[in-house]
Amino acid sequence: MAGGLLQIVSYGSQDIFLTGNPEITFFNVVYRRHTNFSVENIELLFDDDVGFGRRSTLIFPKVGDLLHKLYLKIVLPRMDLERTDATNDFLNEFNTASDNLSLIEDYFRINMKSYTDSLIFIEAENITTSERIIQAIQSNHQDPSNVPVINSAQQLLGDIDFNKVDMQSQIFLNNLTVTTPKEETIVILDKAIKESQRIHTQYYNIFKEAQDKHLDESNPNIKFAWVKRLGHAIIDQIEIEIGGNTVERQYGSWLNIWYELAGNKYNEENYFKMIGNVPELTDLNRNIKPEYNLYIPLQFWFCRSNGVAIPLVALQYHDVHLIIKLRNLQDVSYVERDKLISVPNSTETLFLDEVNEQLKKEVKISVLADYIYLDYGERKRFAQSSHEYLIEELQQEVYRNIDNIEMKFLLDFEHPCKELIWYAQQTKFLENPDGYTETQFDNYSLTEQNGEFLINDSLITFHSYDRVRRRISKYFNYVQPYSHHRNTPSDGINVYSFALHPEEYQPSGTANFSRLTSANLLVRFNPILFPDEGEPEDLVFTIYAKNYNVLRILSGMAATAYTSVV
């Protein structure tokens, strides 16, 4: 008690900066009362046909006052595709391996009984020689019911392997007699048992291989798998339109980038279940892929902050549309190589890109929307007042036909931008022309295992002046995300932030690209992509910019204050 009081009275001039004229206390709870509201999640259906490769539109009904979080719900179809060439060619091999394993196990049970019977006498303190041990082994091995099994096992194993494991053979081969000390005998028998385990494992492996071959070749299902991170990959693009004008357009590739940078990795297992990144969907095997619900959190400006939820109650004359285009089935799934898909009760065969039309394997799409209901007074103020919201938008530039190891890319963006993100991808990882190739929309590196960088270094210039000096990719891939984001992304994702805290809604720094008539990104690619002999690798180079804009709502209508080229 005295020590605590001593701390309080030990007060000097330095403490004035910390506790002089105090403004808060830690020992009196302070809270602020809030307006009355409620949140309801409502499932909404699209207004036109939905499906792989289609562009579909949803008009948000004005059943609530504000529109906040959105989750895209996609119901994957059950994929039970069959092939044309299932056979029983390996049935005989499987039966032989099964019979051999059964014989070996029957024989080893006899052999093991001889061993366990002998252990009784080995553990007996009043027995010092091997006489009783030899008698027990010979009695078991010479039992008339065991002799046929032992003889068949000897024929299967051959004399060399049989003599290594057989207890009775060990007696003769090692010249064990009734006077041999039991300690010598147990060493010999233990060695035989270990050899038995080795041989049993050998025959079990032969059986398992034959079984797997037989089951695989006789199974009528074709090997099928969805791609990894399916919830991101299945979206080609998705946009919000208000009053006929596109306010923001995002992409499945962007959802993956944003998750890499800002996703909650402590909850990754649950998130992967939501987007279908689970073995039951992504493993290439003959298992039927079940119907599965994907729940993909959308990342529009109003989804990420309740303070900028869209005030539907103030939009009497404008509707809010969600427009989505999905990728084709063949872009997000694949089957085993050189196999055709059969049509039930028909001799017709199909390629993967024909499946959703011919076999009616189609997705169902809806949106789970959080509607916020306000109390009467606040609803009236929202409906009658004009509004100005600072919103975030996404801009994208995509470059193809990259034919040089050094390239200059125009940063053709607008508005105050808080962050640039760029990456290269090999075209061979993004296309599935034959139906047999796994697309890897989340691969930004040289190999399938996400290994070496595609980009060696980068430089950003404004009006021919260096804005960011040339640095190797590790700086943009590791240092910048470490400084400004929750996570360090996969190798190959390059980031440069003009903001102190780019993940936060509060602005903390921008570069106004509307006033920069000459902004460029200079990139040097990995030389492996451009060999001295042969054609260079086909690349797709993508740049994203996150910018601010102002959304104005007045007289029941909405528009952005500054025009965007979406």
FIBA-367820 format. One record per residue (C-alpha): x, z, y. Coordinates in steps of 0.2 Angstrom, whole numbers, padded with zeros to 4 digits, always signed. Layout:
<pts>
XZY...
</pts>
This chain:
<pts>
+0000+0000+0000+0014+0004+0012+0022-0012+0009+0007-0022+0013+0005-0013+0030+0023-0015+0033+0021-0034+0032+0007-0033+0045+0017-0023+0058+0032-0034+0056+0027-0045+0070+0038-0055+0081+0038-0069+0094+0039-0082+0080+0022-0077+0074+0014-0082+0090+0014-0100+0084+0005-0096+0068-0007-0081+0072-0007-0079+0091-0025-0082+0098-0032-0086+0080-0046-0099+0078-0051-0096+0060-0051-0083+0047-0049-0085+0028-0061-0071+0024-0077-0077+0031-0086-0092+0023-0090-0105+0036-0102-0120+0031-0112-0132+0040-0130-0136+0036-0134-0154+0032-0150-0165+0034-0161-0166+0019-0159-0180+0007-0160-0186-0011-0151-0199-0021-0159-0209-0035-0150-0221-0047-0161-0237-0050-0158-0251-0062-0161-0268-0054-0163-0285-0063-0156-0301-0056-0169-0313-0049-0163-0329-0059-0155-0332-0076-0139-0323-0080-0126-0327-0092-0108-0333-0096-0102-0345-0083-0117-0344-0072-0120-0339-0054-0134-0326-0052-0142-0318-0037-0150-0301-0035-0160-0296-0019-0159-0277-0017-0177-0271-0015-0180-0259+0000-0186-0244-0011-0174-0232-0002-0167-0229+0015-0148-0232+0012-0139-0241-0002-0123-0233-0008-0114-0234-0025-0116-0249-0037-0112-0251-0055-0113-0268-0064-0121-0266-0081-0117-0279-0093-0124-0279-0111-0112-0288-0123-0121-0297-0137-0117-0292-0155-0104-0304-0161-0106-0307-0180-0099-0325-0181-0095-0332-0198-0082-0345-0203-0082-0360-0215-0068-0356-0227-0071-0339-0235-0064-0339-0253-0061-0329-0268-0043-0336-0271-0035-0319-0272-0048-0311-0283-0037-0313-0299-0021-0306-0290-0032-0291-0284-0039-0287-0301-0021-0288-0309-0014-0276-0296-0029-0265-0298-0027-0264-0317-0008-0261-0315-0011-0247-0303-0024-0239-0314-0012-0240-0329+0003-0232-0319-0008-0218-0313-0015-0214-0330+0003-0214-0337+0010-0203-0323-0004-0191-0326+0002-0189-0344+0020-0188-0338+0016-0175-0325+0007-0164-0337+0023-0164-0348+0032-0159-0332+0020-0145-0327+0019-0138-0345+0038-0137-0345+0038-0128-0328+0029-0113-0337+0044-0110-0348+0057-0114-0334+0049-0100-0323+0049-0087-0338+0063-0075-0336+0064-0071-0355+0068-0090-0359+0085-0096-0355+0087-0112-0366+0077-0129-0366+0069-0127-0383+0052-0123-0378+0053-0136-0364+0057-0150-0376+0043-0144-0388+0030-0145-0374+0036-0162-0368+0036-0170-0386+0019-0162-0390+0011-0170-0375+0019-0187-0377+0016-0188-0395-0003-0184-0394-0012-0199-0402-0023-0201-0387-0008-0203-0375+0003-0215-0385-0007-0231-0381-0006-0228-0363+0013-0223-0363+0017-0239-0373+0007-0250-0361+0016-0242-0346+0033-0245-0355+0028-0263-0357+0023-0265-0339+0038-0256-0331+0051-0262-0342+0064-0251-0352+0075-0248-0337+0062-0241-0325+0052-0233-0339+0067-0223-0345+0071-0217-0327+0054-0208-0326+0048-0204-0344+0050-0186-0348+0053-0189-0367+0065-0203-0364+0075-0191-0352+0077-0179-0367+0086-0192-0377+0095-0201-0364+0103-0185-0357+0106-0177-0374+0096-0162-0371+0095-0150-0385+0087-0134-0389+0102-0124-0383+0104-0134-0366+0102-0121-0352+0085-0123-0344+0093-0125-0326+0101-0141-0332+0085-0148-0339+0075-0144-0323+0087-0154-0312+0085-0169-0324+0066-0168-0324+0065-0166-0305+0075-0182-0303+0063-0191-0315+0048-0185-0305+0055-0191-0288+0058-0208-0296+0040-0208-0303+0034-0206-0285+0044-0220-0279+0037-0232-0293+0019-0226-0289+0021-0230-0271+0028-0247-0275+0013-0252-0286+0001-0244-0273+0008-0255-0260+0007-0271-0271-0012-0266-0274-0015-0263-0256-0008-0279-0251-0018-0289-0264-0033-0279-0259-0031-0283-0240-0028-0301-0245-0044-0302-0256-0055-0293-0243-0049-0304-0229-0051-0320-0238-0067-0316-0245-0075-0309-0230-0086-0322-0222-0084-0316-0204-0072-0325-0193-0059-0314-0184-0065-0311-0166-0060-0300-0151-0064-0298-0133-0050-0298-0121-0043-0281-0114-0050-0273-0099-0066-0284-0102-0076-0277-0088-0063-0283-0075-0060-0300-0084-0078-0305-0086-0081-0306-0067-0075-0322-0059-0081-0317-0042-0095-0305-0034-0100-0305-0016-0112-0296-0004-0123-0306+0007-0133-0300+0022-0145-0311+0031-0138-0327+0023-0120-0323+0028-0107-0317+0016-0099-0301+0022-0087-0298+0008-0082-0307-0008-0072-0298-0022-0065-0304-0039-0063-0297-0056-0044-0298-0054-0046-0288-0038-0055-0274-0047-0040-0273-0059-0028-0272-0045-0037-0259-0036-0039-0249-0052-0020-0250-0055-0017-0243-0037-0031-0231-0034-0039-0228-0051-0040-0210-0058-0028-0211-0072-0033-0193-0078-0050-0200-0082-0043-0217-0089-0050-0214-0107-0068-0213-0100-0065-0227-0088-0059-0239-0102-0074-0235-0112-0085-0240-0097-0076-0257-0095-0075-0260-0114-0056-0258-0115-0058-0250-0133-0051-0255-0150-0068-0258-0157-0070-0273-0145-0052-0279-0142-0044-0278-0160-0044-0295-0168-0051-0292-0185-0066-0297-0196-0076-0282-0191-0093-0286-0182-0091-0283-0164-0107-0272-0159-0118-0274-0144-0110-0264-0131-0114-0258-0113-0101-0261-0099-0103-0251-0083-0091-0258-0070-0090-0248-0053-0090-0260-0039-0078-0257-0024-0087-0264-0009-0085-0254+0007-0102-0245+0006-0099-0241-0012-0083-0231-0008-0089-0220+0007-0107-0213+0009-0104-0213+0028-0105-0232+0028-0119-0234+0016-0130-0249+0020-0145-0243+0030-0159-0254+0022-0172-0245+0032-0164-0253+0048-0164-0271+0040-0182-0276+0043-0178-0294+0044-0163-0296+0033-0161-0294+0015-0145-0289+0006-0140-0300-0009-0128-0297-0023-0121-0314-0030-0111-0314-0045-0102-0327-0056-0096-0323-0073-0082-0331-0083-0086-0342-0098-0087-0334-0115-0071-0343-0120-0061-0335-0105-0065-0317-0111-0064-0319-0130-0055-0328-0144-0055-0331-0163-0042-0333-0176-0032-0349-0175-0037-0365-0183-0054-0358-0189-0071-0365-0186-0087-0355-0183-0101-0359-0195-0120-0360-0191-0131-0350-0202-0141-0360-0215-0132-0376-0209-0117-0387-0212-0114-0388-0194-0098-0380-0186-0094-0374-0169-0080-0371-0157-0080-0354-0147-0086-0362-0131-0102-0368-0140-0107-0351-0147-0117-0344-0133-0128-0359-0131-0130-0364-0149-0131-0346-0157-0139-0338-0142-0124-0325-0139-0128-0321-0121-0125-0306-0110-0138-0296-0101-0134-0291-0083-0142-0278-0071-0136-0267-0057-0137-0248-0056-0139-0244-0038-0138-0227-0029-0152-0227-0016-0152-0213-0004-0169-0206+0003-0168-0198+0020-0180-0185+0028-0193-0191+0040-0184-0187+0056-0167-0195+0051-0176-0210+0043-0185-0213+0059-0168-0213+0069-0160-0224+0057-0174-0237+0058-0176-0237+0077-0157-0236+0082-0144-0249+0082-0129-0246+0071-0110-0251+0071-0100-0248+0055-0082-0250+0053-0081-0259+0036-0067-0265+0025-0066-0283+0019-0055-0292+0006-0047-0309+0009-0039-0319-0004-0026-0334-0004-0022-0343-0021-0008-0355-0022-0005-0367-0037+0008-0380-0041+0023-0369-0038+0038-0381-0040+0052-0372-0032+0061-0356-0036+0060-0352-0017+0043-0354-0009+0035-0350+0008+0017-0345+0008+0007-0344+0024-0002-0328+0026-0018-0336+0033-0028-0321+0036-0039-0314+0050-0043-0297+0058-0033-0281+0058-0026-0280+0040-0020-0263+0033-0012-0269+0017-0005-0285+0008-0004-0286-0011+0003-0301-0020+0008-0306-0037+0011-0321-0049+0004-0325-0066+0008-0338-0079-0006-0350-0081-0003-0349-0100-0009-0331-0100-0025-0336-0090-0032-0350-0100-0039-0352-0117-0042-0370-0119-0043-0370-0138-0053-0354-0141-0038-0346-0151-0028-0339-0136-0030-0321-0129-0031-0322-0110-0022-0308-0101-0029-0307-0084-0020-0290-0082-0002-0297-0086+0009-0300-0071+0026-0301-0079+0036-0313-0089+0031-0309-0107+0016-0303-0116+0022-0285-0116+0022-0284-0097+0041-0284-0096+0052-0293-0084+0047-0297-0066+0041-0315-0061+0046-0312-0043+0064-0307-0039+0062-0303-0021+0051-0305-0005+0052-0306+0013+0038-0305+0027+0040-0314+0043+0030-0314+0059+0033-0329+0071+0050-0332+0062+0055-0314+0065+0058-0302+0050+0044-0290+0049+0049-0284+0031+0067-0288+0027+0070-0296+0010+0069-0283-0004+0069-0284-0023+0052-0283-0031+0055-0265-0037+0054-0259-0019+0036-0267-0017+0031-0263-0035+0037-0245-0035+0042-0238-0018+0028-0244-0008+0014-0239-0020+0023-0222-0022+0022-0219-0004+0004-0225+0000-0006-0225-0016-0012-0214-0030-0003-0224-0044+0012-0235-0047+0004-0251-0054+0010-0262-0068+0026-0272-0066+0023-0287-0056+0011-0281-0043+0019-0281-0025+0012-0270-0011+0016-0268+0007+0005-0257+0018+0004-0257+0037-0006-0241+0036+0000-0223+0032-0015-0220+0020-0023-0237+0015-0034-0229+0002-0043-0219+0015-0058-0225+0026-0050-0218+0042-0039-0231+0049-0020-0226+0049-0011-0243+0054-0015-0261+0054-0007-0278+0058-0019-0290+0068-0017-0306+0059-0030-0314+0071-0016-0314+0084-0002-0319+0072-0002-0338+0072+0013-0339+0061+0014-0326+0047+0023-0330+0031+0028-0323+0014+0044-0329+0007+0046-0327-0011+0061-0330-0024+0055-0332-0042+0064-0327-0058+0076-0341-0062+0070-0341-0080+0054-0349-0074+0064-0364-0068+0076-0370-0082+0089-0383-0078+0082-0393-0092+0063-0395-0096+0047-0392-0085+0045-0376-0075+0032-0363-0080+0015-0366-0072+0011-0351-0060-0003-0345-0050+0002-0335-0035-0011-0324-0027-0011-0314-0011-0024-0301-0005-0026-0293+0012-0037-0278+0015-0044-0279+0033-0056-0270+0045-0071-0278+0053-0087-0271+0062-0104-0273+0055-0118-0272+0068-0136-0269+0064-0148-0272+0079-0167-0276+0079-0168-0277+0061-0154-0289+0058-0136-0287+0053-0120-0297+0057-0101-0294+0057-0094-0293+0075-0079-0304+0070-0081-0320+0060-0073-0320+0043-0068-0335+0033-0074-0330+0015
</pts>
